[in-house]
Structure formats: structure tokens, C-alpha cells
Amino acid sequence: MDAQRTAIRRDIAAVIAAWDGGLAMDSAAFDALCMRLFRWQAAHIAAYGALCRSRGVDPAAVTRWTDIPCAPAQLWKLTPMATAFAVSQPAAVFETSGTTQGSPGRAYLAETDLY
């Protein structure tokens, strides 16, 4: 696990623990954490990085969480929206029912502790 990913996971766990303890996170700190996670995901999840590039979104230029591109539901059905490691060695795979279009969407998780 790379150091950047480890630090992001640690900081997300701290936010969850603080929230459980009744503490809120200020909006600037929330934006900063979201930007770190977004940039990491755009760099390490091939399909998401391609989506950002196809929409002309430069992750380095995004400064607010509200400007982070959402992945359309159809994309989850077409390609793994996860790191290569999570796809090859998933701790869990969550799947939609697939009743709408016949093929399910899948979410591959490398770990489940933050889920």
C-alpha cells in the first residue's frame, strides 16, 4: 500500500471517529480531504482517470468537492471502477441486481474497514 493511500485512509478513519464522537469537520478541511482522495482515485483507478480526461477535467485544477466528476451508473456495469489490486484481489465485491439492463454493476473493494 503506498504512503499516500495509507495517509488518506488514516485521515478518513479519523473523520469517521470524530463524527461518531459528535465532532463536525469544517468545510475547508472536508474539501481538502476530498481533493486528496479524488486526485488519488483519478491517478489509480484507470476507468475513473479516463472519465476525467474524457470530460476535460484536470484533477490538479479541481478545488472543491462539488466539482469532482461523478461516474455514471452505466460505467460501473462496463468496467471495474477500482484499482487493479482491488479487482485482482478483492476483499469484497458488491453487485447491483442488474434488473434494469440485465448486467449488474460491481464495486470491488480492496478492504472493507472504511466501507
N, C-alpha and C positions, 0 to 999 in steps of 0.2 A: 504494500500500500504506500503510495507516495506521500511525502510530508504535507503537501498542500491539502490533499484529500483528508488526511488524518486531522489536520488543524480545523478544516471546515466541519467535519463530523463532530469533533470535540466542542466547537462553538455552538453548533446546532443543539447538541445534547445539553449544554449549559443553558441555552434559551428555554428549552423544554422544562428543565429542572426549575429555573427561575419562575416560569409561568405557573408550574404546579405549586410553587410557593407563594403565588399571588403577586409576583412582580411583573410589571409590564416592560416592554422594550421600547425605547424611543424610536421614532420613525427614521432618524438618520442612521442609527445602528442597524435597524432592520434592513434598510436599503443597502447598506454596506455588506451585510452578510448575504443578502440575496444576490448582489453583484458578484461576490466571490464564488458562490455556488453556480450561478448562471455561466460565468466565464469558464469554470472548471468543466461543467457539463458540455458546453459548446466545443471545448477542446478535446474532450474524451469520449463523447458519445457521437459516433460518426453520423448517424442519421440526423441528430439534432444540429450538429455543426453544419451539415449540408442544408438543412432547412433554413438556418440563419443566413447562410451565404446566398441561397436562392431568393431570399427576401431582401437582400442588400443590407443586412444587419451586421454591423461590426461590433462584436461583444465588448471591445475596449471603449466604444463610444457610448454604450448604454449606461445611464447613470441612475435610473430609477427602476424599481421593481415592476412598476406598471408598464414599462416599455419592453419588458422581456417577452419575446415571441412565444405564444402558446403553440403547442404541437396539436394539429387537428387529430381528432379521434381516428380517422382513416389511416393516418400514418402508423399508429400502434398496430394496425392489422397488417400493414405491408412490410414492415421491417422492425427489427428489435430496437427499441428506444432505450438502450442500456449500453454499458461498456462491454467490450469484447469479453472481459473476465466474467462479468455477471451472466452473460449469455452462455459461456462455456462451462461455468461452474456456479450455477445459481443456488442460493440458499433457499429461495422460494420463487415460484412463478405464479403470478395471479393472472387469471384469464377471464375475459368477458364471456357472456353466454353465447355470443355470436348469432343471436336470433335475428338481429336486424338485417344483416347482409350475409349470413351464413358462415363467415370466417371470424373467429374470435380475435380480439386484441389481447396482447400479452404484455405484462410488466415483469421483467426479470430483475430480481434483487440479489445483490452480492451478499448483503447482510439484512437481517430483519429488525435489529435492535432499535433503529430510529423510525421504523415504519409504525 
